[in-house]
Amino acid sequence: PLLHRLDGPYYAARFERDPRVEGSKPWRAKEDDDVYRINRKFACATVYQSKWSMDMNKMLGYTPVEPVRIIPNAADPSIFHSNGRTHWEDTPHMAASSSSSSD
């Protein structure tokens, strides 16, 4: 199972096109098509990094695998803070894996 985190769309971010203005035009970014092909094939859920990103992708007609949630890039200070911090020196740590690329 893959929790697929999406941002973009490349259409807007890389090619400086505004889906609110040009979303009805037939032009698409191949990268966006590829991302959603991967999403349909492998994802069991989809996470967007912002509401804007989710809205713009949907405006371009892309439908992500459900369930869909938004988890912002910024840390939530109500969760990530040092108040009442528990030290983990003697506690086993969880392993996490992440991948990202950018031009």
Secondary structure, 3 states (H helix, E strand, C coil): CEEEEECCCHHHHCCCCCHHHHCCCCCCCHHHHHHHHHHHHHEEEEEECCHHHHHHHHHCCCCCCCCEEECCCCCCCCCCCCCCCCCCCCCCCCCCCCCCCCC
